[in-house]
Structures are given as structure tokens and as C-alpha cells.
Amino acid sequence: MSHRILFIASEVQPWIKTGGLADVAGALPKALAALGHDVRVLLPAYGDILAGEQSLRPVHRFRAPAGFEDWQLLTPRRRTDGIRLWLASGPGFSDRRGSPYLDEHGQDWPDNAVRFNAFCRIATALASGRAGTVWRPHVVHCNDWQTGLVPVWMQQRRVPAASIFTVHNLNYHGRFEPQTLHRLGLPSYLWHADALEFYGDLSFIKGGLVFADMLTTVSPTYAEEICTPARGEGLDGLLRHRREDLVGILNGIDPDEWDPRSDPHLPANFSVQDLAGKRQTKQHLQQALGLEVAADMPLLVMISRLVPQKGVDLVLQALPDLLNRGAVQLAVLGSGESALEQRLRDLASAYPGRVAVQIGFDEALAHRLEAAADLFLMPSRFEPCGLNQLYSLRYGTPPVVHRCGGLADSVVDVTAAPAAGTGFVFDQQTPEALGAAIEHALALFRQPQAWRQLQARGMNADFGWKRSARAYVEVYEAAMTRLART
Ligand code: ADP
């Protein structure tokens, strides 16, 4: 049976991206459409999108709900892959450039509660057919805290659609001072630990976790982890209470965006049968980044938001020993906390020709680094799913990962399973354990035949979206059943 699905996210590839949510919001709707479902995507019309896209046409100008006179729904004239994209244009989004969440000083926009609440209300209007559209969804799929109030407003407005809330990262709550509840027009009875209150503050993510009909997160292991006090971010009690409604579904990757055989960002393409293009890409990148050009020198790569979650500190501690011995090169692409950025710059200055650090967000360079690298480093403290390890597997770059979340679910440790392994998995999140895993990797790197087999297993692994999209459809159907019962 075909379902009508409204997919709501604060970032969607290729329109706007700060992390993995955008990749998922770009790819999952396409995969659902390919299964025959009618999927529409709603995204805020950020200033950067409006500046770069000429062909938007207005669909609807809002009159109700009150106070939304300045809001419009826009849509691109061209449709991609059978998906209708709606852009919600309004104050706080369309009149602003830069990051969706942070101002030019890296601080949260001070009106984040107001602007994302407005986005949630526009989404609710759309879901209830009050946005100039006849189309109404069976299922509304919300993602992360920015959309957490959608299930709340859906309940307030009695919207007859099932709701799903997906946790892409439980670390981000959308937490605001208590007065926000009334400022957003929410009723007082929602000020309760069983509703939107979180330790004296208002929590957007609780809106999703308490009020959505079904919950998902982006890997089976992370679904287990967030139900424990260690990883539950203060929400584990609530999540344990809803354990039966919580499903972990591993993200896929967009096979069109990430394919070494056709990737337009690479100086040379390659495949599992012929890796010559990978070697050329490595040489090209060593030159471009000012690294010594040496085909046999293992090139380690990290691409990441530079935040404590990602374990950059472990890399900073484990690498000098290897670099001093001339055993590896390191290239890092990332941006985030300025202290981590500085420590990485210092490492690059200390090891000219051996360490290259690019601070910034650069999609094309990310593709080239995935392709050029011999090993990909992902020593995350926690990782809901992680996409870079999946890209690196596809690009013949075995990942070195800490055993947690989606990393545990997607990388098979070759040290423990020599015939089935796809990468290197370490258990303790320490510099020593990371260093030891890299040493194992370097030992295998010196055995060309075994290395080729390791690469081939990763490149042939199936991380397409089809299987995951089917799992989401099952969750949608479970949510519709729950809704019908209430
Ligand atoms: P997270 O969502 O926690 O940032 P993921 O691994 O799930 O981590 O997804 C990160 C996505 O963002 C990947 O597609 C990765 O390639 C991309 N990315 C992260 N930092 C950068 C950067 N500095 N430049 C380009 N792409 C980046």
C-alpha cells in the first residue's frame, strides 16, 4: 500500500547541510519514493537557499494561524527524483545568512525557540491541509529537536495523521528557559516532567519523544545505548518507558552521491576491480595539500565536525608517536570548536609535509579525501550512526572506529574476523587503544593481498537505503495502527 509521507527536517542535502541529518533527509525520501510512496519534504527557506536558487515559485501565503502573515510556502520549479520539496519562508530564516543554528560568533541564534516553533507550526498547518494544499499526509516524519514540537502541535490541533520522531543525535535537546512555554503559545499543562519540562527548562526534543506515535533512531546499538544512564542524556528513563515504540534503523548512503565509479569530485574514478584511480587521487591530494608525495606512505584521514563527541583529542594524542617515526601521514578536514581547530593547526605546523589540516566545510574535498585515504579515523565517544565510515568503506578506505552506536553496527573488525572484517574496531576510547588499532592496520597494509581483500569486502558491502527504507515503512504502519487505536 502506498502512503503519503510528510518528511520534516532542518537540513536537507543538497540544499543545506551541517551534518549527517542532511544526508539522511536527502536520501531517505528518495528511497521511500522509489518504493512507491508519495513523499513531500519540508525545509526552512534559509537565506542562503533563497540567494542560490532562482526558480522558486510561491505555493501559499499564510493567513492563519495568527501571527504567520509573513510566512510563505515556496517550491522549486524542478522536481528531483519524484520528491516535492516545500520551503517554509519566514522571519528568522529567510532574512538571515550563515548557519541554520548558530550566529557568526558560533553561538545559538537567540531566537531559535521562536523560529523553530514557527517552523513546527507551519509543518502542522501543512499536515492538516491548512496551507493552501489539498494534499494531506498519512504520516508525518519529524527529525531531531528542531521539529520536536510538531507532534505537540499536531495533538493540539487534532491533526489526523500518525507521527514519527527520529533521533539523529540525542546530545542536542533544543533546551530553552521556562518562560518560553508561554511565549510560544503552548498551554500550561504541558509544563510537566511527563511532557515538555526538562529539569526546569523547556525541551523541544521531549515534544518528539513524548508525543510522537513511534520513535526511531539511526542504528540498533544507539537505540540500546540511549536507554542507559550513560548515554541517555537525562532522557533514558523516558526512552526506557517507550522502549517498545523505539526502533533502531541503520542509515544507508546515497548511492548516486557516493560512488567512486562516477564521483565527479574525483580527479580519477575507480572501482573494486580497478583501483588505479584511487592511487592517482591519493597522489593528486598529497600534492594539493602539501604532503610529501609517496604512494607507499599510509595516508590517514579524518573528516568531522570538531566537537568532543568525535574523539579528535584521541587523534591529537595518538598521532605524534606515529608521525615521529615517519609511519603515517594525516589529513584532517573539519570545523567546529576553536580550541580543537587550533590544536589541529598546531599539529600541522609541527609536522610539515606529514600533516595537512583544512578548517572549513568543503563537500568536494570530503569526497576526494575519502577516495585518497588508506585509513579513515573515527574514534567517536558516541556515534548515533555515522556516515563517514560508510562512505570510506565504499571508497576502499578501511575505517578505524571506536565500538559504539552505528560504528559497531556497520564495521566488522578484521582482527577478530580475518575472513569477514571490513575495518578496525577498538573497545576502549583511549589514545592507546586507537594507536594499537592503527598499528594493526599498518601491519595489514604491508600485506597487499590481504589489504586488497579487506578493501573489496568494504566496497562490496550493501549500505543502500532500500532495506532501511522498508524498515521505516514498517514503523510508519505501526504508528498508523497506534493512532487508529487511540
Ligand atoms: P554528524 O552528523 O555527527 O556530523 P555523520 O558522520 O553522521 O556525523 O555525518 C557527517 C556528514 O557531514 C558526512 O557526510 C561528512 O562527510 C560531512 N562533513 C562533516 N564535516 C565536514 C566538512 N568539514 N566538510 C565537508 N563535509 C563534512
Residues whose N, C-alpha, C, O or C-beta is under 5 A from the ligand:
A	BS01	ADP	T18 G19 G20 L21 D23 I303 S304 R305 L333 G334 S335 G360 F361 D362 E363 A366 G386 L387 N388
